[in-house]
Amino acid sequence: MSCWRVILAILFPPLAVCDQGCGSFTIVFLLTALGWVPGVIAALIILNKQQ
């Protein structure tokens, strides 16, 4: 997980996981729509899991 990905995940979570697949993008987008913090947490978990 690069530093730029972390910054992108904090600023706009769905954009950070757009290359991880449609399911990840959809989940993070919905969580971000419900609240910014759940979207950021989900994006960071997804990005950390892909290592």
N, C-alpha and C positions, 0 to 999 in steps of 0.2 A: 504494500500500500504506500503510494508515494505521498509526499507532502502536498502536492497539488490536488490529488484526489481527496485528501482529508479536508482541505480548504473548500473544495467544490462541494463536498458532502455537507459541510456546515452551511454554506451559502444557499445552495439549491440541490437538495438531496436526490431528486429523480435524475438529474443530469449526470450525477456522479456514477450511477449504476446503469446507465443506458446501454452499455456494451455487455452487461451481464445476462441479458435475456429479457424477453417481454414480461415474464412473470415477476421478476425482481423489480423491474421498472414500475409495473402496475401496483405492486404491493407498496413500494416506497411512495409512489404518487398518491395513493389513497391515504396512507398514514400521514403524509405531509398535508393533505387537504384537511384531515381531521385535526391536525396540530403540528406545528413545526418540529417540536422536540421528538415526538415518536418517529417522524420521518428521518431525522438526523440519526437517531439511534439505530434504526433499521438499516440505513445506508452504511453506517460504519460497521455494523455486524456483517452485512453482505460483503463489503469490501475486505474485511479482515478474514472472512471465511475462505475467500478465493486464493489464498496464498499457497 
